[in-house]
Amino acid sequence: MATHIHPTAVVEPGAQIGDNVTIGPLSYVEQDVTIGEGCLIGPQVTILRYSTLGANCKVHSGAVLGDLPQDIDFGGDRSYVRIGADCIIREGVTVHRGTKPESVTEVGDGCFLMVNSHCAHNVKLGKKVILANGALLGGYAEVGDGAFLSGNALVHQFVRLGRLCMMGGGCGVSQDVLPFVTVRSYTPNKLMGLNVVGLRRSGIAPNERKEIKRAYVLLFDSKLATKDAIRQIRDELKTPVAEEMCAFIESSERGFCRG
């Protein structure tokens, strides 16, 4: 199928449009935008300069990609939005450019951004991240592969969310969230256990799930000091998933959510 641009859509000179792309009515694509092959851009979508979409993305009506960061330190310099392949971006989603010159807001391959979710400047989403309706990420937040943020979840700027974690509906975090855990709904910075369903669905082996559970117990149920719990985890569980949790804690600058 050849590329089709609706007569009411505006695509500025200098935009690069791949093969087999559809751009719907009243959509606007600014110069210096790159849209990969096979993308489907719905009606009334706005894609502003310095934005790149990978192949086979689907962008629904009212989404705005690449607008200026909501940051009083933004000086007007060139910065970017880069969205990977096979992403689904639903109605009203906003993804803003980076603040500092040449910086990037990144959305990894296979992400699903549901209605009215927001990625602020310099956010980094890994692969196959899901943001449910109304999930909001502040500037410089980082989200690991396969994480799931439920409806109206709030993430403070500079917070990191580990791989395969899950945030419950309506919760907020201002501290880092470890890989593999679940954050309690409607409660700030409070874990409620492991993301058991997410771990199974992602193919984490049963023996690895058992070791993740043991690491969680040592960290949050043993009354050990954090440094002592990490030491025991490394002595007892010499596996990549256990080390991933320890390394995440040691690299945390904001502190981390507790059980």
Backbone bond lengths (Angstrom), bond angles and torsions (degrees), N, CA, C in turn:
res aa  C-N    CA-C-N  psi(-1)  N-CA   C-N-CA  omega(-1)  CA-C   N-CA-C  phi
1 M - - - 1.466 - - 1.518 109.31 -
2 A 1.314 116.35 133.28 1.459 121.10 -179.42 1.516 110.45 -77.03
3 T 1.324 115.13 160.22 1.464 120.44 175.93 1.525 110.02 -61.86
4 H 1.334 115.65 136.60 1.463 120.90 -179.80 1.520 109.33 -128.44
5 I 1.323 115.91 122.14 1.460 122.48 177.39 1.527 107.96 -116.38
6 H 1.317 115.99 120.80 1.465 120.31 -177.73 1.533 109.74 -60.69
7 P 1.334 117.43 144.08 1.479 120.11 -178.10 1.523 114.19 -57.29
8 T 1.327 118.42 -26.71 1.472 119.81 -179.00 1.530 112.59 -89.71
9 A 1.316 117.85 -7.02 1.460 120.54 177.45 1.529 109.66 -76.44
10 V 1.334 116.51 151.54 1.464 122.32 177.82 1.528 108.16 -116.46
11 V 1.322 115.90 118.41 1.463 121.87 175.51 1.521 106.87 -120.71
12 E 1.322 116.58 111.54 1.465 120.20 -174.99 1.520 111.39 -72.18
13 P 1.333 116.57 151.05 1.458 120.15 171.80 1.531 110.30 -57.59
14 G 1.302 116.44 139.32 1.458 120.25 -177.53 1.509 113.69 100.45
15 A 1.340 116.84 -12.68 1.467 119.66 172.26 1.524 108.61 -79.72
16 Q 1.322 116.63 141.46 1.463 121.98 179.57 1.526 108.68 -107.15
17 I 1.323 115.87 116.56 1.456 122.62 -176.11 1.520 108.70 -113.33
18 G 1.328 117.18 123.42 1.456 121.69 -178.18 1.511 112.89 -73.54
19 D 1.326 115.68 -179.67 1.455 121.94 178.39 1.525 110.55 -72.02
20 N 1.321 114.77 151.06 1.464 122.55 173.36 1.528 113.00 58.34
21 V 1.321 116.36 35.88 1.469 122.20 177.30 1.522 108.83 -96.78
22 T 1.334 115.92 141.04 1.462 121.58 173.05 1.521 108.70 -116.61
23 I 1.328 116.68 130.67 1.464 122.43 177.70 1.522 107.65 -122.48
24 G 1.329 116.15 120.49 1.447 121.68 -170.74 1.511 114.34 -81.11
25 P 1.333 116.64 178.40 1.462 122.07 -175.73 1.522 112.90 -62.97
26 L 1.343 113.86 140.61 1.458 123.45 174.16 1.534 113.81 64.95
27 S 1.305 117.34 14.32 1.464 119.83 174.37 1.523 109.94 -81.82
28 Y 1.354 114.87 156.53 1.466 121.24 -176.75 1.524 109.15 -130.59
29 V 1.329 115.89 124.48 1.458 122.74 177.37 1.529 107.60 -121.22
30 E 1.327 115.69 115.49 1.460 120.92 -175.86 1.529 110.73 -80.40
31 Q 1.317 115.42 169.20 1.462 120.13 174.03 1.522 110.31 -61.72
32 D 1.329 116.03 159.97 1.472 123.02 178.93 1.523 112.58 63.19
33 V 1.313 117.14 26.95 1.466 123.01 172.27 1.529 108.08 -105.18
34 T 1.327 116.75 142.70 1.465 122.09 174.27 1.520 108.84 -122.05
35 I 1.331 116.53 124.18 1.463 122.65 177.97 1.517 108.11 -117.12
36 G 1.339 116.71 120.42 1.450 121.78 -176.50 1.508 113.37 -70.98
37 E 1.311 115.44 166.31 1.461 121.32 -177.02 1.525 111.70 -62.31
38 G 1.325 114.28 146.52 1.451 120.75 175.35 1.516 115.76 76.84
39 C 1.327 118.28 5.93 1.468 120.13 -179.83 1.528 110.73 -73.48
40 L 1.307 114.45 146.96 1.458 121.62 175.33 1.518 108.24 -117.88
41 I 1.321 116.53 111.19 1.463 123.44 -178.94 1.519 107.31 -104.82
42 G 1.323 116.86 116.61 1.456 121.05 -175.04 1.519 112.97 -75.38
43 P 1.330 117.48 -168.38 1.460 121.31 -179.90 1.523 112.13 -75.09
44 Q 1.307 115.56 148.81 1.470 123.31 173.17 1.526 112.96 56.36
45 V 1.301 115.86 37.67 1.462 122.04 174.52 1.523 108.63 -95.03
46 T 1.338 116.63 141.39 1.456 121.68 177.63 1.523 109.12 -117.43
47 I 1.333 116.54 121.25 1.465 122.00 177.28 1.527 107.45 -124.13
48 L 1.323 115.48 111.91 1.458 121.21 -171.59 1.520 111.81 -98.01
49 R 1.308 116.02 167.72 1.463 122.85 -168.77 1.530 112.08 -58.08
50 Y 1.330 112.97 152.27 1.470 124.34 -179.29 1.532 112.26 71.09
51 S 1.335 115.76 21.01 1.460 120.24 175.36 1.524 109.84 -104.89
52 T 1.342 115.75 142.42 1.458 122.13 177.98 1.516 109.30 -129.60
53 L 1.334 116.94 132.07 1.460 123.07 174.10 1.523 108.38 -114.80
54 G 1.332 116.52 131.54 1.453 120.70 174.54 1.515 111.46 -71.99
55 A 1.323 115.74 -178.97 1.457 121.26 -175.63 1.530 111.68 -67.04
56 N 1.326 114.45 148.81 1.467 123.43 168.74 1.526 114.42 61.18
57 C 1.310 116.86 32.68 1.462 120.40 172.52 1.527 110.11 -83.30
58 K 1.330 115.57 151.94 1.460 121.96 175.40 1.524 108.12 -122.44
59 V 1.338 116.42 119.88 1.456 122.14 -177.25 1.527 108.22 -118.23
60 H 1.326 116.05 120.57 1.463 120.99 -174.07 1.530 111.17 -91.20
61 S 1.316 115.00 173.29 1.460 121.77 -169.56 1.524 111.97 -60.69
62 G 1.325 114.33 142.15 1.452 121.43 174.18 1.505 115.58 82.31
63 A 1.322 119.56 -3.60 1.470 120.81 177.46 1.522 109.99 -69.09
64 V 1.336 115.98 146.20 1.467 122.28 177.34 1.525 107.87 -127.44
65 L 1.308 116.38 116.49 1.460 122.35 -177.11 1.528 109.53 -117.14
66 G 1.329 115.90 128.34 1.454 120.16 173.94 1.507 116.17 89.30
67 D 1.331 118.14 16.86 1.461 118.91 176.50 1.535 109.25 -73.29
68 L 1.320 116.61 169.62 1.459 121.59 -175.33 1.525 111.13 -67.06
69 P 1.325 117.81 148.10 1.461 120.61 179.84 1.524 111.49 -66.26
70 Q 1.324 115.28 146.18 1.465 121.25 174.78 1.524 108.18 -87.50
71 D 1.312 115.11 72.47 1.462 122.10 -173.21 1.523 107.70 -145.35
72 I 1.329 116.94 120.11 1.462 119.64 -176.74 1.528 112.25 -66.13
73 D 1.342 117.46 -13.82 1.458 120.25 177.78 1.522 112.84 -85.60
74 F 1.325 117.92 -4.56 1.465 120.01 -179.53 1.518 110.38 -66.73
75 G 1.341 115.52 126.66 1.452 120.20 -175.88 1.509 115.07 -102.16
76 G 1.338 117.62 5.97 1.454 120.55 178.08 1.509 114.66 90.47
77 D 1.340 118.13 4.66 1.457 120.63 -178.43 1.529 110.93 -76.52
78 R 1.323 114.73 166.55 1.460 120.14 179.50 1.526 110.55 -68.46
79 S 1.315 115.26 132.58 1.464 123.21 173.92 1.525 106.16 -149.39
80 Y 1.338 117.60 177.17 1.454 119.22 -163.33 1.528 113.58 -136.11
81 V 1.339 114.29 158.33 1.465 123.99 162.06 1.519 106.69 -121.18
82 R 1.337 116.44 128.24 1.465 121.08 177.67 1.519 108.86 -126.88
83 I 1.313 115.15 119.00 1.463 122.53 -178.16 1.525 107.92 -114.37
84 G 1.328 115.70 130.15 1.455 120.65 -175.82 1.514 113.03 -72.90
85 A 1.328 115.50 -172.32 1.458 122.36 -179.14 1.526 110.91 -79.03
86 D 1.332 114.84 156.52 1.471 123.13 170.18 1.528 113.33 60.53
87 C 1.303 117.34 31.90 1.465 121.29 177.44 1.528 110.32 -90.99
88 I 1.321 115.16 149.22 1.468 121.94 173.25 1.523 107.51 -115.20
89 I 1.318 116.43 124.01 1.458 122.57 -176.92 1.518 107.39 -124.07
90 R 1.333 116.19 111.21 1.451 120.39 -170.95 1.525 112.05 -89.29
91 E 1.342 114.88 -174.45 1.458 121.46 -170.27 1.528 111.88 -59.55
92 G 1.322 115.51 136.16 1.455 121.53 172.18 1.511 115.65 74.76
93 V 1.305 119.10 7.09 1.467 120.94 178.08 1.522 109.89 -67.96
94 T 1.354 116.52 142.42 1.459 121.36 175.34 1.522 109.39 -126.86
95 V 1.328 115.83 133.16 1.463 123.13 176.15 1.526 106.92 -131.45
96 H 1.341 116.89 117.70 1.455 121.64 -172.94 1.521 112.39 -100.19
97 R 1.317 115.81 153.13 1.459 122.56 177.70 1.527 111.90 -65.76
98 G 1.354 115.03 163.45 1.449 120.74 174.15 1.516 112.37 -65.33
99 T 1.337 115.75 159.69 1.465 120.93 -179.43 1.529 112.12 -84.29
100 K 1.315 116.79 -53.75 1.465 120.53 -174.64 1.527 110.70 -76.79
101 P 1.326 117.86 154.22 1.463 120.86 179.75 1.528 111.81 -53.51
102 E 1.324 115.72 132.27 1.464 124.56 176.60 1.528 113.35 67.89
103 S 1.316 118.95 9.44 1.466 120.68 177.55 1.523 110.40 -83.70
104 V 1.342 115.90 167.37 1.454 121.06 -167.46 1.526 111.41 -134.74
105 T 1.314 115.83 140.60 1.461 122.64 162.59 1.519 106.69 -100.59
106 E 1.340 117.20 126.25 1.457 121.31 -170.21 1.534 111.65 -121.65
107 V 1.321 115.45 136.30 1.457 123.17 172.77 1.524 106.48 -123.16
108 G 1.331 117.41 120.76 1.458 121.10 -174.85 1.520 113.67 -74.44
109 D 1.320 115.71 174.06 1.465 122.11 -179.96 1.526 111.02 -60.55
110 G 1.325 115.29 143.38 1.456 121.23 171.00 1.508 115.78 71.02
111 C 1.311 118.80 18.61 1.469 120.74 178.92 1.524 110.70 -78.65
112 F 1.332 114.95 153.54 1.465 122.58 179.57 1.518 107.47 -126.47
113 L 1.337 116.10 106.71 1.460 122.37 -179.47 1.527 107.86 -104.61
114 M 1.339 116.37 108.78 1.457 120.56 -175.29 1.525 111.68 -82.79
115 V 1.319 115.07 179.86 1.464 123.44 -168.85 1.530 112.16 -51.41
116 N 1.335 115.46 129.62 1.469 124.11 172.08 1.528 113.73 63.25
117 S 1.313 118.56 18.04 1.465 119.15 171.93 1.526 109.03 -76.49
118 H 1.338 115.61 159.44 1.467 120.25 -171.77 1.516 111.33 -140.12
119 C 1.315 116.06 130.32 1.463 123.08 172.01 1.523 108.03 -113.63
120 A 1.323 116.18 111.68 1.459 120.80 -179.07 1.529 110.72 -75.86
121 H 1.307 115.26 179.93 1.461 121.79 -177.58 1.527 111.97 -55.31
122 N 1.320 114.75 136.10 1.477 123.21 173.18 1.525 114.24 67.14
123 V 1.322 117.78 14.66 1.459 120.84 171.54 1.525 109.02 -66.25
124 K 1.325 116.31 146.70 1.463 121.41 175.86 1.532 108.35 -128.62
125 L 1.329 116.01 115.17 1.457 121.52 174.22 1.519 108.61 -102.57
126 G 1.341 116.37 133.59 1.453 120.33 173.75 1.519 111.14 -73.31
127 K 1.321 116.67 -160.96 1.452 121.86 -178.93 1.526 110.58 -82.55
128 K 1.328 115.49 145.17 1.469 123.95 173.10 1.529 112.56 55.97
129 V 1.309 116.41 36.28 1.462 121.26 172.81 1.526 108.52 -80.18
130 I 1.327 116.97 141.59 1.464 121.66 176.10 1.516 109.15 -117.77
131 L 1.330 115.87 124.68 1.461 122.91 172.06 1.520 106.99 -109.95
132 A 1.328 117.42 113.01 1.461 120.04 178.13 1.533 110.13 -75.45
133 N 1.327 115.78 176.73 1.463 121.57 -173.88 1.526 111.83 -52.49
134 G 1.323 115.53 128.76 1.453 120.97 173.03 1.512 115.53 78.17
135 A 1.319 119.54 4.56 1.469 120.63 177.20 1.529 109.19 -67.22
136 L 1.339 116.38 135.21 1.464 121.74 -173.66 1.520 109.86 -125.96
137 L 1.342 116.69 127.19 1.456 121.68 178.06 1.517 109.44 -116.40
138 G 1.346 116.23 122.93 1.452 121.32 176.99 1.514 111.86 -73.40
139 G 1.329 115.50 171.80 1.454 121.84 -175.44 1.516 113.85 -56.79
140 Y 1.320 115.79 140.66 1.472 124.59 175.86 1.526 113.43 67.42
141 A 1.322 119.08 7.63 1.465 120.01 174.28 1.521 109.35 -65.15
142 E 1.340 116.31 146.73 1.457 122.16 179.52 1.524 109.36 -126.73
143 V 1.323 116.28 135.33 1.459 121.95 -175.80 1.526 108.74 -126.57
144 G 1.338 116.61 125.41 1.449 121.53 -178.27 1.516 113.39 -74.66
145 D 1.327 115.73 165.82 1.460 122.88 -178.48 1.533 111.00 -53.59
146 G 1.326 115.24 137.28 1.452 120.92 171.38 1.510 116.15 73.05
147 A 1.322 118.41 7.57 1.463 120.34 178.33 1.531 110.24 -69.37
148 F 1.336 115.56 153.59 1.463 121.84 -179.46 1.523 108.60 -129.36
149 L 1.340 116.15 120.85 1.461 121.82 177.33 1.520 107.90 -109.27
150 S 1.317 116.80 116.30 1.461 121.46 -177.17 1.534 110.75 -74.23
151 G 1.328 115.47 177.39 1.455 121.39 -173.76 1.519 113.65 -56.05
152 N 1.338 115.61 133.37 1.461 123.62 175.88 1.525 113.67 60.75
153 A 1.321 117.82 23.73 1.459 120.76 172.73 1.524 109.47 -70.53
154 L 1.333 115.94 143.36 1.460 122.26 -175.21 1.528 109.77 -120.62
155 V 1.325 116.37 130.06 1.464 121.76 -179.72 1.523 108.34 -123.39
156 H 1.328 115.82 119.31 1.462 122.30 -179.88 1.529 110.43 -66.31
157 Q 1.322 116.11 155.41 1.462 119.80 178.06 1.530 111.22 -59.58
158 F 1.313 115.35 146.16 1.470 125.60 178.38 1.536 114.28 71.74
159 V 1.312 118.70 0.38 1.462 120.86 178.97 1.533 109.94 -76.65
160 R 1.336 116.14 146.26 1.460 122.24 175.97 1.529 109.76 -112.50
161 L 1.322 115.74 136.00 1.457 122.19 174.64 1.528 108.05 -112.67
162 G 1.332 116.95 125.63 1.453 121.32 -175.65 1.520 113.17 -74.88
163 R 1.301 114.84 168.14 1.459 123.46 -179.42 1.531 111.11 -57.39
164 L 1.342 114.67 135.29 1.462 122.67 173.53 1.533 113.79 59.92
165 C 1.330 117.43 23.69 1.461 118.66 172.08 1.530 109.09 -82.52
166 M 1.324 115.50 166.52 1.459 121.13 178.76 1.516 109.53 -137.72
167 M 1.341 116.77 130.74 1.450 122.41 174.51 1.517 109.51 -102.56
168 G 1.333 116.74 128.64 1.454 121.18 178.87 1.523 111.95 -70.79
169 G 1.319 115.87 166.36 1.456 121.16 -178.04 1.517 112.58 -62.55
170 G 1.317 116.12 134.30 1.450 121.72 173.75 1.514 115.74 73.59
171 C 1.310 118.63 6.24 1.464 119.18 -178.78 1.531 110.04 -87.36
172 G 1.332 115.21 165.61 1.454 120.48 177.27 1.509 109.91 -136.73
173 V 1.324 116.57 147.98 1.463 120.40 177.40 1.531 109.44 -133.13
174 S 1.327 114.51 136.67 1.459 121.18 172.95 1.521 110.30 -119.00
175 Q 1.344 115.99 6.40 1.452 122.66 174.88 1.524 109.04 -128.47
176 D 1.333 116.36 163.02 1.451 121.37 -177.07 1.535 111.41 -64.00
177 V 1.324 115.64 149.11 1.461 123.15 178.75 1.524 108.49 -113.79
178 L 1.322 116.65 122.20 1.459 121.36 -176.65 1.531 111.89 -62.29
179 P 1.321 117.22 157.18 1.469 119.91 170.14 1.523 110.97 -59.09
180 F 1.327 115.95 146.21 1.463 124.90 168.23 1.526 115.25 78.37
181 V 1.334 120.20 -1.32 1.460 120.95 -174.08 1.529 111.31 -102.38
182 T 1.316 114.94 170.97 1.462 122.54 177.34 1.523 109.62 -119.80
183 V 1.336 116.37 136.03 1.460 121.97 177.90 1.531 108.81 -96.62
184 R 1.309 116.01 133.45 1.459 121.83 -174.96 1.534 111.31 -65.39
185 S 1.336 116.62 137.69 1.461 122.01 178.80 1.530 111.01 -63.33
186 Y 1.311 115.86 142.85 1.466 124.52 173.32 1.526 113.48 60.51
187 T 1.309 117.49 20.29 1.454 121.57 -178.59 1.520 108.99 -133.89
188 P 1.354 119.36 130.01 1.458 120.27 -179.02 1.529 111.83 -78.67
189 N 1.327 115.91 134.62 1.472 123.29 168.95 1.529 113.74 57.12
190 K 1.333 117.73 33.32 1.455 120.64 -176.77 1.526 110.47 -125.87
191 L 1.339 116.04 118.27 1.455 120.42 176.99 1.521 110.09 -79.92
192 M 1.342 115.49 154.50 1.466 119.66 177.19 1.524 111.85 -124.90
193 G 1.316 117.87 10.11 1.451 120.96 179.38 1.512 111.36 133.38
194 L 1.327 115.40 -158.79 1.456 121.64 -178.79 1.523 111.23 -95.18
195 N 1.319 115.33 154.55 1.457 121.82 175.45 1.530 108.53 -83.58
196 V 1.331 116.23 71.75 1.462 121.98 -170.65 1.525 111.36 -61.03
197 V 1.332 117.01 -45.95 1.465 120.47 -179.13 1.527 110.20 -63.01
198 G 1.325 116.90 -45.13 1.455 120.29 179.74 1.519 112.55 -62.03
199 L 1.327 117.13 -38.34 1.459 120.64 178.88 1.528 110.62 -64.33
200 R 1.336 117.18 -43.47 1.463 119.68 178.42 1.520 111.46 -63.73
201 R 1.318 115.75 -46.89 1.473 119.47 -176.96 1.524 111.92 -63.12
202 S 1.311 117.07 -30.29 1.467 120.24 -177.37 1.520 112.49 -82.16
203 G 1.335 117.26 -5.43 1.450 119.87 177.98 1.510 115.27 88.93
204 I 1.350 117.74 13.20 1.461 119.89 175.43 1.532 108.38 -64.24
205 A 1.328 116.83 127.72 1.461 122.03 -174.30 1.524 111.37 -66.29
206 P 1.359 117.32 152.29 1.471 120.16 -179.02 1.523 113.70 -55.24
207 N 1.325 118.15 -40.62 1.469 119.26 -179.75 1.520 111.59 -66.19
208 E 1.343 116.82 -34.03 1.463 120.10 177.10 1.524 110.53 -70.68
209 R 1.330 117.31 -38.94 1.465 120.11 177.27 1.524 110.45 -61.91
210 K 1.314 116.47 -38.68 1.456 120.78 178.31 1.525 110.78 -62.93
211 E 1.327 117.01 -39.85 1.461 120.16 -179.42 1.524 111.49 -73.07
212 I 1.329 117.30 -34.39 1.462 120.16 174.41 1.532 109.68 -62.02
213 K 1.333 116.87 -42.56 1.460 120.87 178.13 1.525 110.91 -61.68
214 R 1.331 116.81 -43.23 1.459 120.11 179.26 1.529 110.70 -63.46
215 A 1.322 117.68 -41.59 1.467 120.67 178.04 1.523 110.76 -62.09
216 Y 1.342 117.07 -40.49 1.459 121.15 178.37 1.530 110.46 -61.22
217 V 1.335 116.49 -44.07 1.463 120.73 179.35 1.529 110.77 -61.13
218 L 1.309 116.98 -43.96 1.462 119.98 -179.71 1.532 111.30 -65.03
219 L 1.321 116.55 -36.08 1.461 119.78 -177.82 1.526 112.63 -74.84
220 F 1.347 116.92 -38.99 1.459 119.13 -167.06 1.527 114.99 -120.41
221 D 1.327 118.56 -16.31 1.459 119.89 -176.28 1.525 113.53 -117.84
222 S 1.304 117.89 -1.21 1.467 120.28 -173.32 1.525 113.21 -97.14
223 K 1.327 117.65 -11.38 1.461 123.91 -175.77 1.534 112.56 65.81
224 L 1.342 115.75 14.53 1.458 119.39 172.81 1.518 109.77 -76.03
225 A 1.320 116.41 148.25 1.461 119.87 168.54 1.523 108.55 -62.05
226 T 1.324 115.95 151.36 1.464 119.25 -174.81 1.524 111.95 -55.86
227 K 1.321 117.74 -45.36 1.465 119.44 -177.84 1.527 110.99 -64.38
228 D 1.341 116.98 -33.79 1.462 120.07 178.18 1.526 110.88 -72.88
229 A 1.326 116.74 -37.23 1.465 120.08 177.15 1.524 110.56 -64.02
230 I 1.329 116.58 -42.72 1.462 119.94 178.29 1.523 110.69 -61.80
231 R 1.329 116.07 -42.66 1.469 119.56 179.04 1.528 110.85 -60.43
232 Q 1.334 116.56 -43.08 1.461 119.46 -179.05 1.522 111.64 -69.47
233 I 1.329 116.72 -37.78 1.471 119.88 176.72 1.524 109.96 -58.35
234 R 1.318 116.31 -45.99 1.463 119.55 -178.06 1.526 112.05 -68.62
235 D 1.321 116.87 -33.17 1.465 119.84 177.91 1.526 111.72 -72.22
236 E 1.333 115.24 -37.74 1.463 120.36 -171.76 1.524 112.94 -92.42
237 L 1.337 116.69 -34.74 1.476 121.50 -172.27 1.527 109.64 -122.84
238 K 1.266 117.68 87.99 1.470 121.58 -175.12 1.528 109.79 -91.21
239 T 1.342 115.57 65.06 1.459 121.48 -177.11 1.526 110.06 -132.02
240 P 1.345 116.88 158.16 1.474 119.80 -179.21 1.522 114.15 -59.62
241 V 1.345 118.14 -38.11 1.467 118.36 -176.52 1.525 110.83 -69.53
242 A 1.330 117.31 -37.18 1.466 119.89 176.87 1.518 110.59 -66.61
243 E 1.321 116.47 -42.23 1.456 120.20 178.77 1.525 111.25 -65.13
244 E 1.345 116.94 -34.78 1.472 120.77 177.90 1.524 110.59 -59.42
245 M 1.325 117.41 -42.39 1.456 120.99 178.95 1.525 111.16 -66.69
246 C 1.323 117.06 -43.51 1.469 120.64 -179.80 1.527 110.99 -63.73
247 A 1.326 115.78 -46.73 1.464 119.78 -178.25 1.525 110.97 -63.98
248 F 1.328 117.10 -36.72 1.460 120.80 178.42 1.522 110.45 -60.74
249 I 1.330 116.69 -46.15 1.468 120.57 179.82 1.526 110.45 -62.77
250 E 1.317 117.05 -45.57 1.472 120.60 -176.42 1.524 111.97 -65.51
251 S 1.337 117.73 -25.92 1.468 119.75 179.87 1.525 113.24 -93.10
252 S 1.332 116.73 1.95 1.463 120.30 -178.36 1.525 110.60 -73.79
253 E 1.319 115.95 132.01 1.472 121.28 177.62 1.525 112.29 -103.10
254 R 1.335 117.49 -17.72 1.467 121.18 -177.55 1.518 112.28 -103.60
255 G 1.330 118.20 0.93 1.447 120.29 -166.78 1.515 109.22 81.81
256 F 1.343 116.92 175.06 1.451 119.81 -174.82 1.528 110.85 -136.88
257 C 1.327 115.26 153.63 1.464 120.69 -178.91 1.524 109.44 -66.13
258 R 1.341 115.49 145.73 1.464 121.51 -174.74 1.534 111.18 -115.03
259 G 1.344 113.28 159.64 1.451 118.90 177.47 1.519 111.32 -81.76
